[in-house]
Amino acid sequence: MPNVHWRHWKPGFYYYLPDMVRQQFETWDQIFFAEFDLVAEILHAITDNNRPQFLAVFEKLHPSPYDCMVSIIMLSKLAAKLYKFKHSNDNPSALWGNGRDLVYLAGHFNDQQAEILWQRFHELDQRLKPSSAKHYPGFQRTSDYNAIDMPPNFEMDDFIDSWENSH
């Protein structure tokens, strides 16, 4: 999933680096945006209610049959940020990193698609929330989400069924 620490630094910093190093960062940018395009394709398959397309593209992102729900949950977090970006006046950098990557992802979706996408993740999002906010050591705050356990009895097919049946 797109989550690389140097992407959160001041944009354009690597243009001041020696050519060989700069070229490596530019290559990493290309890889990053290719992966973000893949994420957008996965999210569009969800908004389009297209199970076969979702499974085919998701397998490119997460080729292992194990722990798929970890990637699904990370996609849900991106969908939440995308929804908030499209439906608020919040500065993108207040939502994720320095904001430029969220702006890039948001360019793949209109407001209505972002709304549908977030609706598709609704059941999973609810299952990730404990009955009350909890304090998790090391998080330095309480959380509305279970930061330790996966939702019980909710796997990939359950997730897909939740959005296929949410019309």
DSSP file (Angstrom, degrees, kcal/mol; ACC not computed):
  #  RESIDUE AA STRUCTURE BP1 BP2  ACC     N-H-->O    O-->H-N    N-H-->O    O-->H-N    TCO  KAPPA ALPHA  PHI   PSI    X-CA   Y-CA   Z-CA
    1    1 A M              0   0    0      0, 0.0     2,-0.8     0, 0.0    35,-0.1   0.000 360.0 360.0 360.0 144.2    0.0    0.0    0.0
    2    2 A P        +     0   0    0      0, 0.0     2,-0.1     0, 0.0    30,-0.0  -0.428 360.0 126.3 -63.2 104.2    1.3    3.5   -0.7
    3    3 A N        +     0   0    0     -2,-0.8     2,-0.4     0, 0.0    29,-0.0  -0.492  22.3 154.1-160.3  81.0    2.9    4.5    2.5
    4    4 A V    >   -     0   0    0      1,-0.1     3,-1.3    -2,-0.1     4,-0.3  -0.951  39.7-138.6-120.3 133.9    6.4    5.7    2.1
    5    5 A H  G >  S+     0   0    0     -2,-0.4     3,-1.7     1,-0.3     4,-0.2   0.840  98.3  58.9 -63.8 -36.5    8.0    8.1    4.6
    6    6 A W  G >  S+     0   0    0      1,-0.3     3,-1.1     2,-0.2    -1,-0.3   0.707  92.5  69.7 -70.1 -15.7    9.9   10.3    2.1
    7    7 A R  G <  S+     0   0    0     -3,-1.3    91,-0.3     1,-0.2    -1,-0.3   0.674  93.3  59.3 -71.1 -15.5    6.6   11.2    0.3
    8    8 A H  G <  S+     0   0    0     -3,-1.7    -1,-0.2    -4,-0.3    -2,-0.2   0.460  86.9  96.7 -93.4  -1.1    5.7   13.2    3.4
    9    9 A W  S <  S-     0   0    0     -3,-1.1    89,-0.1    -4,-0.2     3,-0.1  -0.256  97.9 -62.0 -78.1 173.6    8.7   15.5    3.1
   10   10 A K    >   -     0   0    0      1,-0.1     3,-1.6     2,-0.1    -1,-0.2  -0.357  67.7-103.9 -58.2 127.6    8.6   18.9    1.5
   11   11 A P  T 3  S+     0   0    0      0, 0.0    -1,-0.1     0, 0.0    -4,-0.0  -0.208 100.9  18.7 -55.9 140.5    7.7   18.3   -2.2
   12   12 A G  T >  S+     0   0    0     -3,-0.1     3,-1.6     1,-0.1     4,-0.3   0.501  78.0 131.4  82.9   4.3   10.5   18.7   -4.7
   13   13 A F  G X   +     0   0    0     -3,-1.6     3,-1.5     1,-0.3     4,-0.1   0.846  67.1  60.5 -59.7 -32.2   13.3   18.2   -2.2
   14   14 A Y  G >  S+     0   0    0      1,-0.3     3,-1.3     2,-0.2    -1,-0.3   0.586  82.2  79.0 -78.8  -6.2   15.1   15.7   -4.3
   15   15 A Y  G <  S+     0   0    0     -3,-1.6    -1,-0.3     1,-0.2    -2,-0.2   0.668  91.7  56.3 -69.2 -13.9   15.5   18.0   -7.2
   16   16 A Y  G <  S+     0   0    0     -3,-1.5    -1,-0.2    -4,-0.3    -2,-0.2   0.427  90.9  96.1 -94.6  -0.4   18.5   19.4   -5.2
   17   17 A L  S <  S-     0   0    0     -3,-1.3    -3,-0.0     1,-0.2     5,-0.0  -0.430  91.5 -80.1 -85.4 162.3   20.1   16.0   -5.0
   18   18 A P     >  -     0   0    0      0, 0.0     4,-3.0     0, 0.0     3,-0.5  -0.269  50.6-104.9 -57.5 151.1   22.9   14.8   -7.3
   19   19 A D  H  > S+     0   0    0      1,-0.2     4,-2.9     2,-0.2     5,-0.2   0.857 118.1  50.5 -49.9 -47.5   21.6   13.4  -10.6
   20   20 A M  H  > S+     0   0    0      1,-0.2     4,-1.3     2,-0.2    -1,-0.2   0.900 115.5  42.4 -62.6 -41.0   22.0    9.7   -9.8
   21   21 A V  H  > S+     0   0    0     -3,-0.5     4,-2.1     2,-0.2    -2,-0.2   0.913 113.7  52.2 -71.1 -43.3   20.2   10.1   -6.4
   22   22 A R  H  X S+     0   0    0     -4,-3.0     4,-2.5     1,-0.2    -2,-0.2   0.911 107.0  53.5 -58.7 -43.4   17.5   12.3   -7.9
   23   23 A Q  H  X S+     0   0    0     -4,-2.9     4,-2.2    -5,-0.3    -1,-0.2   0.871 106.5  52.7 -61.3 -36.6   16.8    9.8  -10.7
   24   24 A Q  H  X S+     0   0    0     -4,-1.3     4,-2.4    -5,-0.2    -1,-0.2   0.925 109.8  47.8 -65.3 -43.1   16.3    7.1   -8.1
   25   25 A F  H  X S+     0   0    0     -4,-2.1     4,-2.3     1,-0.2    -2,-0.2   0.888 110.5  52.1 -64.7 -37.6   13.8    9.2   -6.2
   26   26 A E  H  X S+     0   0    0     -4,-2.5     4,-2.2     2,-0.2    -1,-0.2   0.885 108.8  50.9 -64.7 -37.8   12.0    9.9   -9.5
   27   27 A T  H  X S+     0   0    0     -4,-2.2     4,-2.3     2,-0.2    -2,-0.2   0.921 109.3  50.2 -63.3 -43.8   11.9    6.2  -10.2
   28   28 A W  H  X S+     0   0    0     -4,-2.4     4,-2.8     1,-0.2    -2,-0.2   0.883 108.0  54.0 -62.8 -37.0   10.4    5.6   -6.8
   29   29 A D  H  X S+     0   0    0     -4,-2.3     4,-2.9     2,-0.2     5,-0.3   0.930 107.6  50.1 -59.6 -45.5    7.8    8.3   -7.5
   30   30 A Q  H  X S+     0   0    0     -4,-2.2     4,-2.1     1,-0.2    -2,-0.2   0.913 112.4  46.7 -60.3 -43.0    6.8    6.5  -10.7
   31   31 A I  H  X S+     0   0    0     -4,-2.3     4,-2.2     2,-0.2    -1,-0.2   0.919 112.1  51.5 -64.1 -43.3    6.5    3.2   -8.8
   32   32 A F  H  X S+     0   0    0     -4,-2.8     4,-2.3     1,-0.2    -2,-0.2   0.939 112.2  44.6 -59.2 -49.5    4.5    5.0   -6.1
   33   33 A F  H  X S+     0   0    0     -4,-2.9     4,-2.4     1,-0.2    -1,-0.2   0.842 110.1  55.2 -69.1 -32.1    2.0    6.6   -8.6
   34   34 A A  H  X S+     0   0    0     -4,-2.1     4,-1.8    -5,-0.3    -1,-0.2   0.909 110.4  46.6 -63.3 -40.5    1.7    3.3  -10.5
   35   35 A E  H  X S+     0   0    0     -4,-2.2     4,-2.4     2,-0.2    -2,-0.2   0.888 111.1  51.5 -68.6 -37.5    0.6    1.7   -7.2
   36   36 A F  H  X S+     0   0    0     -4,-2.3     4,-2.5     2,-0.2    -2,-0.2   0.882 107.7  52.5 -65.8 -36.9   -1.7    4.6   -6.4
   37   37 A D  H  X S+     0   0    0     -4,-2.4     4,-2.1     2,-0.2    -1,-0.2   0.892 109.1  50.5 -62.7 -38.8   -3.3    4.1   -9.9
   38   38 A L  H  X S+     0   0    0     -4,-1.8     4,-2.3     2,-0.2    -2,-0.2   0.911 108.9  51.1 -64.0 -42.9   -3.7    0.5   -9.0
   39   39 A V  H  X S+     0   0    0     -4,-2.4     4,-2.7     1,-0.2    -2,-0.2   0.920 109.3  50.8 -59.5 -44.1   -5.4    1.5   -5.7
   40   40 A A  H  X S+     0   0    0     -4,-2.5     4,-2.4     1,-0.2    -1,-0.2   0.892 108.5  52.1 -61.4 -39.1   -7.7    3.8   -7.7
   41   41 A E  H  X S+     0   0    0     -4,-2.1     4,-1.9     2,-0.2    -1,-0.2   0.905 110.3  48.2 -64.1 -40.9   -8.6    0.9  -10.0
   42   42 A I  H  X S+     0   0    0     -4,-2.3     4,-1.6     2,-0.2    -2,-0.2   0.937 112.0  48.8 -62.7 -47.0   -9.4   -1.3   -7.0
   43   43 A L  H  X S+     0   0    0     -4,-2.7     4,-2.4     1,-0.2    -2,-0.2   0.858 109.2  52.9 -64.8 -35.2  -11.6    1.4   -5.5
   44   44 A H  H  X S+     0   0    0     -4,-2.4     4,-2.6     2,-0.2    -1,-0.2   0.886 104.7  55.2 -66.5 -37.7  -13.4    2.0   -8.8
   45   45 A A  H  <>S+     0   0    0     -4,-1.9     5,-2.9     1,-0.2     9,-0.2   0.879 109.3  48.8 -61.0 -35.9  -14.2   -1.8   -9.0
   46   46 A I  H ><5S+     0   0    0     -4,-1.6     3,-1.4     3,-0.2    -2,-0.2   0.942 112.1  46.3 -68.3 -47.5  -15.8   -1.4   -5.5
   47   47 A T  H 3<5S+     0   0    0     -4,-2.4    -2,-0.2     1,-0.3    -1,-0.2   0.856 113.0  51.1 -63.8 -32.5  -17.8    1.7   -6.5
   48   48 A D  T 3<5S-     0   0    0     -4,-2.6    -1,-0.3    -5,-0.2    -2,-0.2   0.463 109.5-126.3 -82.8  -0.8  -18.9   -0.1   -9.7
   49   49 A N  T < 5 +     0   0    0     -3,-1.4     2,-0.8     1,-0.2    -3,-0.2   0.907  57.1 151.9  58.0  43.8  -19.9   -3.2   -7.7
   50   50 A N     >< +     0   0    0     -5,-2.9     4,-2.7     1,-0.2    -1,-0.2  -0.797  22.9 179.0-113.8  88.6  -17.7   -5.3   -9.9
   51   51 A R  H  > S+     0   0    0     -2,-0.8     4,-2.8     1,-0.2     5,-0.3   0.919  80.5  49.9 -56.6 -50.9  -16.5   -8.4   -7.9
   52   52 A P  H  > S+     0   0    0      0, 0.0     4,-2.2     0, 0.0    -1,-0.2   0.918 114.4  44.9 -59.6 -42.1  -14.5  -10.0  -10.7
   53   53 A Q  H  > S+     0   0    0      2,-0.2     4,-2.6     1,-0.2     5,-0.3   0.923 112.9  51.8 -65.7 -43.6  -12.6   -6.8  -11.5
   54   54 A F  H  X S+     0   0    0     -4,-2.7     4,-3.0    -9,-0.2     5,-0.2   0.946 112.1  45.4 -56.7 -50.3  -12.1   -6.1   -7.8
   55   55 A L  H  X S+     0   0    0     -4,-2.8     4,-1.7     1,-0.2    -1,-0.2   0.894 113.6  49.7 -63.5 -40.4  -10.6   -9.6   -7.2
   56   56 A A  H  X S+     0   0    0     -4,-2.2     4,-0.6    -5,-0.3    -1,-0.2   0.926 118.0  37.8 -65.2 -45.0   -8.4   -9.4  -10.3
   57   57 A V  H >X S+     0   0    0     -4,-2.6     4,-1.2     1,-0.2     3,-0.8   0.882 112.6  56.8 -77.1 -37.7   -6.9   -6.0   -9.5
   58   58 A F  H 3X S+     0   0    0     -4,-3.0     4,-3.1    -5,-0.3     3,-0.4   0.882 100.2  60.2 -59.3 -37.1   -6.7   -6.6   -5.8
   59   59 A E  H 3< S+     0   0    0     -4,-1.7    -1,-0.3     1,-0.2    -2,-0.2   0.801 100.1  55.8 -63.0 -27.8   -4.6   -9.7   -6.4
   60   60 A K  H << S+     0   0    0     -3,-0.8    -1,-0.2    -4,-0.6    -2,-0.2   0.866 114.2  39.4 -69.5 -35.7   -2.0   -7.4   -8.1
   61   61 A L  H  < S+     0   0    0     -4,-1.2    -2,-0.2    -3,-0.4    -1,-0.2   0.884 133.9  21.7 -78.5 -40.8   -1.8   -5.3   -5.0
   62   62 A H     <  +     0   0    0     -4,-3.1    -1,-0.3    -5,-0.2    -2,-0.1  -0.752  68.1 172.7-131.1  81.8   -1.9   -8.2   -2.5
   63   63 A P        +     0   0    0      0, 0.0    -1,-0.1     0, 0.0    -4,-0.1   0.668  53.3  90.8 -71.2 -15.7   -0.9  -11.4   -4.3
   64   64 A S  S    S-     0   0    0      2,-0.1    -2,-0.0     1,-0.1     0, 0.0  -0.549  71.3-142.5 -79.6 143.2   -0.8  -13.5   -1.2
   65   65 A P  S    S+     0   0    0      0, 0.0     3,-0.4     0, 0.0     2,-0.3   0.554  79.0  89.0 -76.9  -5.4   -4.0  -15.4   -0.2
   66   66 A Y  S    S-     0   0    0      1,-0.2    -2,-0.1     2,-0.1     0, 0.0  -0.706  94.0  -0.8 -99.0 143.8   -3.1  -14.6    3.5
   67   67 A D  S >> S+     0   0    0     -2,-0.3     3,-1.2     1,-0.1     4,-0.8   0.787  70.2 153.7  56.8  34.8   -4.1  -11.6    5.5
   68   68 A C  H 3>  +     0   0    0     -3,-0.4     4,-2.1     1,-0.2     3,-0.4   0.828  64.7  68.0 -60.3 -31.8   -6.0   -9.9    2.7
   69   69 A M  H 3> S+     0   0    0      1,-0.2     4,-2.6     2,-0.2    -1,-0.2   0.771  89.3  63.5 -65.0 -24.1   -8.1   -8.0    5.2
   70   70 A V  H <> S+     0   0    0     -3,-1.2     4,-2.0     2,-0.2    -1,-0.2   0.948 107.7  42.2 -62.1 -46.3   -5.1   -6.0    6.4
   71   71 A S  H  X S+     0   0    0     -4,-0.8     4,-2.5    -3,-0.4    -2,-0.2   0.883 112.4  54.4 -67.0 -37.5   -4.9   -4.5    2.9
   72   72 A I  H  X S+     0   0    0     -4,-2.1     4,-2.2     2,-0.2    -2,-0.2   0.916 108.3  49.2 -61.5 -42.4   -8.7   -4.1    2.8
   73   73 A I  H  X S+     0   0    0     -4,-2.6     4,-1.9     2,-0.2    -1,-0.2   0.897 109.8  51.0 -65.7 -39.0   -8.6   -2.1    6.0
   74   74 A M  H  X S+     0   0    0     -4,-2.0     4,-1.9     1,-0.2    -1,-0.2   0.900 109.5  51.0 -64.2 -38.3   -5.8    0.1    4.7
   75   75 A L  H  X S+     0   0    0     -4,-2.5     4,-2.7     1,-0.2    -2,-0.2   0.884 106.6  55.1 -63.3 -37.1   -8.0    0.7    1.6
   76   76 A S  H  X S+     0   0    0     -4,-2.2     4,-2.2     1,-0.2    -2,-0.2   0.884 105.9  51.4 -63.7 -36.7  -10.9    1.6    3.9
   77   77 A K  H  X S+     0   0    0     -4,-1.9     4,-2.1     2,-0.2    -1,-0.2   0.898 110.8  47.8 -67.1 -39.7   -8.7    4.2    5.6
   78   78 A L  H  X S+     0   0    0     -4,-1.9     4,-2.7     2,-0.2    -2,-0.2   0.907 110.4  52.4 -64.9 -40.7   -7.8    5.7    2.2
   79   79 A A  H  X S+     0   0    0     -4,-2.7     4,-2.6     1,-0.2    -2,-0.2   0.888 108.6  50.8 -62.2 -38.5  -11.5    5.7    1.3
   80   80 A A  H  X S+     0   0    0     -4,-2.2     4,-2.5     2,-0.2    -1,-0.2   0.922 112.1  45.9 -64.6 -43.8  -12.3    7.6    4.5
   81   81 A K  H  X S+     0   0    0     -4,-2.1     4,-2.5     2,-0.2    -2,-0.2   0.893 112.8  50.8 -66.2 -39.3   -9.7   10.2    3.7
   82   82 A L  H  X S+     0   0    0     -4,-2.7     4,-2.4     2,-0.2    -2,-0.2   0.926 111.2  48.1 -63.3 -45.8  -10.9   10.5    0.2
   83   83 A Y  H  X S+     0   0    0     -4,-2.6     4,-1.8     1,-0.2    -2,-0.2   0.941 113.0  47.6 -59.6 -48.4  -14.5   10.9    1.3
   84   84 A K  H  < S+     0   0    0     -4,-2.5     6,-0.3     1,-0.2     4,-0.3   0.900 111.6  50.9 -62.5 -40.5  -13.5   13.6    3.9
   85   85 A F  H >< S+     0   0    0     -4,-2.5     3,-0.7     1,-0.2    -1,-0.2   0.917 114.1  43.8 -61.7 -43.5  -11.4   15.4    1.3
   86   86 A K  H 3< S+     0   0    0     -4,-2.4    -1,-0.2     1,-0.2    -2,-0.2   0.737 120.7  40.4 -74.6 -22.7  -14.2   15.5   -1.2
   87   87 A H  T 3< S+     0   0    0     -4,-1.8     2,-0.3    -5,-0.2    -1,-0.2   0.082 112.5  47.9-119.5  23.6  -16.9   16.5    1.3
   88   88 A S  S <  S-     0   0    0     -3,-0.7     0, 0.0    -4,-0.3     0, 0.0  -0.930  74.3-121.2-148.0 174.0  -15.1   19.0    3.5
   89   89 A N        +     0   0    0     -2,-0.3    -4,-0.1     2,-0.1    -3,-0.1   0.174  64.0 137.7-101.9  15.8  -13.0   22.1    3.3
   90   90 A D        -     0   0    0     -6,-0.3    -2,-0.1     1,-0.1     5,-0.1  -0.319  64.4-106.9 -63.0 142.4  -10.2   20.5    5.2
   91   91 A N    >>  -     0   0    0      1,-0.1     3,-2.0     2,-0.0     4,-0.6  -0.531  26.4-128.1 -65.3 132.6   -6.7   21.1    3.9
   92   92 A P  H >> S+     0   0    0      0, 0.0     4,-2.0     0, 0.0     3,-1.0   0.823 108.7  60.4 -56.0 -31.3   -5.5   17.9    2.3
   93   93 A S  H 34 S+     0   0    0      5,-0.4     6,-0.2     1,-0.3    -2,-0.0   0.729  98.7  57.8 -70.5 -18.8   -2.3   18.0    4.4
   94   94 A A  H <4 S+     0   0    0     -3,-2.0    -1,-0.3     1,-0.1     3,-0.1   0.669 110.7  44.5 -78.9 -16.4   -4.5   17.9    7.6
   95   95 A L  H << S-     0   0    0     -3,-1.0     2,-0.3    -4,-0.6    -2,-0.2   0.804 128.9  -3.0 -96.2 -35.4   -6.0   14.6    6.3
   96   96 A W  S >< S-     0   0    0     -4,-2.0     3,-1.9     1,-0.2     6,-0.3  -0.847 102.1 -52.6-164.9 122.1   -2.9   12.7    5.1
   97   97 A G  T 3  S-     0   0    0     -2,-0.3    -1,-0.2     1,-0.3   -89,-0.1  -0.151 113.4 -26.2  53.6-133.8    0.8   13.5    4.9
   98   98 A N  T 3  S-     0   0    0    -91,-0.3    -5,-0.4   -89,-0.1    -1,-0.3   0.402  89.2-117.7 -94.0   3.0    1.6   16.7    3.0
   99   99 A G  S <> S+     0   0    0     -3,-1.9     4,-2.2    -7,-0.4     5,-0.2   0.049  89.4 102.3  93.2 -26.1   -1.7   16.3    1.1
  100  100 A R  H  > S+     0   0    0      1,-0.2     4,-1.9     2,-0.2     5,-0.1   0.850  81.7  50.2 -65.7 -33.3   -0.4   16.0   -2.4
  101  101 A D  H  > S+     0   0    0      2,-0.2     4,-2.5     1,-0.2    -1,-0.2   0.868 110.0  50.3 -73.4 -34.6   -0.9   12.3   -2.7
  102  102 A L  H  > S+     0   0    0     -6,-0.3     4,-2.9     2,-0.2    -2,-0.2   0.897 109.4  51.7 -66.2 -40.3   -4.4   12.6   -1.5
  103  103 A V  H  X S+     0   0    0     -4,-2.2     4,-1.3     2,-0.2    -2,-0.2   0.908 109.7  50.6 -61.2 -41.5   -5.1   15.2   -4.1
  104  104 A Y  H >< S+     0   0    0     -4,-1.9     3,-0.5     2,-0.2     4,-0.3   0.948 113.1  44.4 -61.6 -49.2   -3.6   12.9   -6.7
  105  105 A L  H >< S+     0   0    0     -4,-2.5     3,-2.0     1,-0.2    -2,-0.2   0.911 109.4  56.7 -62.0 -42.3   -5.9   10.0   -5.6
  106  106 A A  H >< S+     0   0    0     -4,-2.9     3,-1.8     1,-0.3    -1,-0.2   0.776  92.9  70.4 -61.9 -26.2   -8.9   12.3   -5.4
  107  107 A G  T << S+     0   0    0     -4,-1.3    -1,-0.3    -3,-0.5    -2,-0.2   0.662  91.5  60.3 -64.7 -14.8   -8.3   13.2   -9.0
  108  108 A H  T <  S+     0   0    0     -3,-2.0     2,-0.3    -4,-0.3    -1,-0.3   0.518 106.5  51.5 -86.5  -6.7   -9.5    9.7   -9.9
  109  109 A F    <   -     0   0    0     -3,-1.8     2,-0.2    -4,-0.2    -1,-0.0  -0.964  67.3-142.2-136.4 144.6  -12.9   10.2   -8.4
  110  110 A N     >  -     0   0    0     -2,-0.3     4,-2.2     1,-0.1     5,-0.2  -0.489  43.9 -95.2 -92.3 175.9  -15.8   12.6   -8.5
  111  111 A D  H  > S+     0   0    0      1,-0.2     4,-2.0     2,-0.2     5,-0.1   0.896 124.1  50.4 -59.7 -42.7  -17.8   13.6   -5.4
  112  112 A Q  H  > S+     0   0    0      1,-0.2     4,-2.6     2,-0.2    -1,-0.2   0.901 109.5  50.5 -65.6 -40.7  -20.5   11.0   -6.0
  113  113 A Q  H  > S+     0   0    0      1,-0.2     4,-2.8     2,-0.2    -1,-0.2   0.899 109.4  51.3 -63.8 -39.7  -18.0    8.2   -6.5
  114  114 A A  H  X S+     0   0    0     -4,-2.2     4,-2.2     2,-0.2    -1,-0.2   0.888 110.5  49.7 -63.7 -38.2  -16.3    9.1   -3.3
  115  115 A E  H  X S+     0   0    0     -4,-2.0     4,-2.0     2,-0.2    -2,-0.2   0.942 112.7  45.6 -64.7 -48.4  -19.6    9.0   -1.5
  116  116 A I  H  X S+     0   0    0     -4,-2.6     4,-2.1     1,-0.2    -2,-0.2   0.918 111.6  53.7 -60.7 -44.0  -20.5    5.6   -3.0
  117  117 A L  H  X S+     0   0    0     -4,-2.8     4,-1.1     1,-0.2    -1,-0.2   0.929 108.4  48.1 -57.8 -47.2  -17.1    4.3   -2.1
  118  118 A W  H  < S+     0   0    0     -4,-2.2     3,-0.4     1,-0.2     4,-0.3   0.879 109.1  54.2 -65.0 -35.9  -17.4    5.3    1.5
  119  119 A Q  H >< S+     0   0    0     -4,-2.0     3,-1.2     1,-0.2     4,-0.4   0.876 103.5  57.3 -61.6 -36.7  -20.8    3.7    1.7
  120  120 A R  H 3< S+     0   0    0     -4,-2.1     4,-0.3     1,-0.3    -1,-0.2   0.802 109.0  45.0 -65.0 -28.5  -19.3    0.4    0.4
  121  121 A F  T 3X S+     0   0    0     -4,-1.1     4,-2.8    -3,-0.4    -1,-0.3   0.422  86.0 100.8 -92.6   1.0  -16.8    0.4    3.3
  122  122 A H  H <> S+     0   0    0     -3,-1.2     4,-2.5    -4,-0.3     5,-0.2   0.914  80.2  46.8 -56.6 -50.9  -19.5    1.3    5.9
  123  123 A E  H  > S+     0   0    0     -4,-0.4     4,-2.1    -3,-0.2    -1,-0.2   0.926 114.7  47.1 -62.1 -43.8  -20.1   -2.2    7.3
  124  124 A L  H  > S+     0   0    0     -4,-0.3     4,-1.4     1,-0.2    -1,-0.2   0.934 110.9  52.7 -60.5 -45.2  -16.3   -2.9    7.6
  125  125 A D  H  < S+     0   0    0     -4,-2.8     4,-0.4     1,-0.2     3,-0.4   0.908 109.5  48.7 -57.9 -43.0  -15.8    0.5    9.3
  126  126 A Q  H >< S+     0   0    0     -4,-2.5     3,-1.1     1,-0.2    -1,-0.2   0.876 108.9  53.3 -65.2 -37.0  -18.5   -0.2   11.8
  127  127 A R  H 3< S+     0   0    0     -4,-2.1    -1,-0.2     1,-0.2    -2,-0.2   0.735 102.6  59.1 -70.8 -21.2  -17.0   -3.6   12.6
  128  128 A L  T 3< S+     0   0    0     -4,-1.4    18,-3.6    -3,-0.4    -1,-0.2   0.578  91.6  86.2 -81.4  -9.7  -13.6   -2.0   13.2
  129  129 A K  S <  S-     0   0    0     -3,-1.1    16,-0.2    -4,-0.4    15,-0.1  -0.796  71.9-140.7 -97.6 128.7  -15.2    0.2   16.0
  130  130 A P        -     0   0    0      0, 0.0    -2,-0.1     0, 0.0     3,-0.0  -0.280  37.4 -96.3 -73.4 172.4  -15.4   -1.2   19.6
  131  131 A S  S    S+     0   0    0      1,-0.1     2,-0.3     2,-0.0    -2,-0.0   0.764 107.7  12.7 -64.7 -24.0  -18.5   -0.4   21.6
  132  132 A S  S    S-     0   0    0     11,-0.1    -1,-0.1    12,-0.0    11,-0.1  -0.983  96.8 -82.8-147.3 158.4  -16.7    2.6   23.2
  133  133 A A        -     0   0    0     -2,-0.3     2,-0.3    -4,-0.1    11,-0.2  -0.304  48.8-158.2 -60.7 142.4  -13.5    4.5   22.6
  134  134 A K  E     -A  143   0A   0      9,-2.1     9,-2.7    11,-0.2     2,-0.6  -0.908  16.4-126.6-126.0 152.3  -10.4    2.8   24.1
  135  135 A H  E     -A  142   0A   0     -2,-0.3     7,-0.2     7,-0.3    -2,-0.0  -0.869  23.6-164.1 -96.3 125.5   -7.0    3.9   25.1
  136  136 A Y    >>  -     0   0    0      5,-1.0     3,-2.4    -2,-0.6     4,-0.5  -0.947  26.2-115.3-110.8 122.1   -4.2    1.9   23.5
  137  137 A P  T 34 S+     0   0    0      0, 0.0    -2,-0.0     0, 0.0     0, 0.0  -0.258 102.2  24.7 -54.0 136.7   -0.8    2.3   25.1
  138  138 A G  T 34 S+     0   0    0      1,-0.0    -3,-0.0     0, 0.0     0, 0.0   0.166 102.3  84.7  93.1 -18.4    1.6    3.9   22.6
  139  139 A F  T <4 S-     0   0    0     -3,-2.4     3,-0.1     2,-0.2    -1,-0.0   0.651  83.2-144.7 -88.6 -16.2   -1.1    5.7   20.6
  140  140 A Q  S  < S+     0   0    0     -4,-0.5     2,-0.3     1,-0.1    -5,-0.0   0.662  71.8  48.0  62.2  19.9   -1.1    8.6   23.1
  141  141 A R  S    S-     0   0    0     -5,-0.4    -5,-1.0    -7,-0.1    -2,-0.2  -0.970  92.3 -87.6-168.3 169.0   -4.8    9.1   22.7
  142  142 A T  E     -A  135   0A   0     -2,-0.3     2,-0.4    -7,-0.2    -7,-0.3  -0.479  40.7-147.7 -81.2 162.5   -8.1    7.2   22.7
  143  143 A S  E     -A  134   0A   0     -9,-2.7    -9,-2.1    -2,-0.1     4,-0.1  -0.990  22.3-150.2-135.2 141.8   -9.3    5.7   19.5
  144  144 A D  S    S+     0   0    0     -2,-0.4     2,-0.3   -11,-0.2    -1,-0.1   0.529  86.6  69.3 -79.7  -7.3  -12.8    5.0   18.1
  145  145 A Y  S    S-     0   0    0    -16,-0.2     2,-0.7   -11,-0.1   -16,-0.3  -0.845  93.2-108.6-115.4 148.5  -11.3    2.1   16.3
  146  146 A N        -     0   0    0    -18,-3.6    -2,-0.1    -2,-0.3   -13,-0.0  -0.654  32.5-172.1 -72.3 114.5   -9.9   -1.3   17.5
  147  147 A A  S    S+     0   0    0     -2,-0.7    -1,-0.2     1,-0.1     3,-0.1   0.438  75.5  36.9 -90.6  -0.3   -6.2   -0.8   17.0
  148  148 A I  S    S+     0   0    0      1,-0.2     2,-0.3     2,-0.0    -1,-0.1   0.772 104.8  53.4-119.8 -46.1   -5.3   -4.4   17.8
  149  149 A D        -     0   0    0    -21,-0.1    -1,-0.2     1,-0.0    -3,-0.1  -0.703  68.1-127.2-106.3 148.6   -7.8   -7.0   16.6
  150  150 A M        -     0   0    0     -2,-0.3     3,-0.0     1,-0.1    -3,-0.0  -0.519  48.6 -85.3 -79.5 156.0   -9.4   -7.7   13.2
  151  151 A P    >   -     0   0    0      0, 0.0     3,-0.8     0, 0.0    -1,-0.1  -0.459  52.6-115.7 -62.6 129.8  -13.2   -7.8   13.0
  152  152 A P  T 3  S+     0   0    0      0, 0.0     3,-0.1     0, 0.0    -3,-0.0  -0.390  89.6   5.8 -69.4 145.0  -14.2  -11.4   14.0
  153  153 A N  T 3  S+     0   0    0      1,-0.1     2,-0.3    -2,-0.1     0, 0.0   0.852  99.1 115.7  54.4  41.4  -15.9  -13.5   11.3
  154  154 A F    <   +     0   0    0     -3,-0.8     2,-0.1     4,-0.0    -1,-0.1  -0.831  35.4 156.3-143.1 100.6  -15.4  -10.9    8.6
  155  155 A E     >  -     0   0    0     -2,-0.3     4,-2.5    -3,-0.1     5,-0.2  -0.414  59.1 -72.6-114.3-171.7  -13.2  -12.0    5.7
  156  156 A M  H  > S+     0   0    0      1,-0.2     4,-2.6     2,-0.2     5,-0.2   0.899 129.8  48.4 -54.1 -49.1  -12.8  -11.0    2.1
  157  157 A D  H  > S+     0   0    0      1,-0.2     4,-2.9     2,-0.2    -1,-0.2   0.882 111.2  51.4 -62.6 -36.8  -16.0  -12.6    0.9
  158  158 A D  H  > S+     0   0    0      2,-0.2     4,-2.1     1,-0.2    -1,-0.2   0.909 109.8  50.1 -64.9 -41.4  -17.9  -11.0    3.7
  159  159 A F  H  X S+     0   0    0     -4,-2.5     4,-1.3     2,-0.2    -2,-0.2   0.947 113.0  45.4 -61.0 -48.5  -16.5   -7.6    2.8
  160  160 A I  H >X S+     0   0    0     -4,-2.6     4,-2.5     1,-0.2     3,-0.5   0.931 111.8  52.0 -62.0 -45.2  -17.5   -8.1   -0.9
  161  161 A D  H 3X S+     0   0    0     -4,-2.9     4,-1.9     1,-0.2    -1,-0.2   0.872 103.4  60.3 -57.6 -36.3  -20.9   -9.3    0.1
  162  162 A S  H 3< S+     0   0    0     -4,-2.1    -1,-0.2     1,-0.2    -2,-0.2   0.865 113.2  35.0 -63.7 -36.1  -21.4   -6.2    2.2
  163  163 A W  H X< S+     0   0    0     -4,-1.3     3,-0.8    -3,-0.5    -1,-0.2   0.756 113.5  57.0 -91.5 -23.4  -21.0   -3.9   -0.7
  164  164 A E  H 3< S+     0   0    0     -4,-2.5     3,-0.3     1,-0.2    -2,-0.2   0.829 113.7  42.4 -68.9 -28.9  -22.7   -6.1   -3.3
  165  165 A N  T 3< S+     0   0    0     -4,-1.9    -1,-0.2    -5,-0.2    -2,-0.2   0.224  92.3  87.2-100.1  13.4  -25.8   -6.1   -1.0
  166  166 A S    <         0   0    0     -3,-0.8    -1,-0.2     1,-0.2    -2,-0.1   0.213 360.0 360.0-100.2  17.4  -25.7   -2.4   -0.1
  167  167 A H              0   0    0     -3,-0.3    -1,-0.2    -4,-0.0    -2,-0.1   0.533 360.0 360.0 -59.7 360.0  -27.7   -1.0   -3.0
